Each structure stands twice: as structure tokens, then as C-alpha cells.
Amino acid sequence: GAVISSAAPEFDFGIIKEANGKVSHTFIVKNIGDAPLVITRVATPCACTTPEYSQEPIAPGKEGRITVTFNPASRPGPFFKNIAVYSAFTLRIKGKVE
């Protein structure tokens, strides 16, 4: 079947300024299985974090992208967000808002 993996499942934004607005990172995911991979849902823990991803199947051996945008407005201090991909795969973002 389809198997999702990522060489870099966590991204650290480092220190970001609240005044600079939203920040985004694109994760590269790969289907290391032998059947097409369909991502039907990406869940985030709050409205401050939004995902974008292709609904097209990812063929075996091919890559897909999941872009995660974090809005630091009114959220000073460290943050750590798990982003659950349909296959129970978890990506993470973190950093500190000043």
C-alpha cells in the first residue's frame, strides 16, 4: 500500500516577529509505498495554523507538498503545533513570537 514519509518532518521558524505577520513552510512528503497515496485531510490544532495540500494522488516513489501557515497575531511566546496528515503522519512547526 501507500506509505508516507518525510526527510524533515519538523521545521523550526526560530524567532519571528508578531508584527511581521504570517509565516509559512512547505513540507515535502514522499510516497515510499507501492500504491498511490491520497491525502484526504490535514488537521491542525487551531485556527492560527492552516494547511494547504494537493488533493491529487501521489504515485509510488513521487513527492507531494504540504504548506503550513502560522499566524502569530496575539500569540506571544513559544509555540509547538502538530499537524496531523490523514495517514496518521505528524509534521511539526515551532518557534517563538516576540
Summary of the structure (lengths in Angstrom):
residues: 98
radius of gyration: 14.2
end to end distance: 44.0
largest distance: 45.3
contacts: 288
relative contact order: 0.34
helix: 3%
strand: 54%
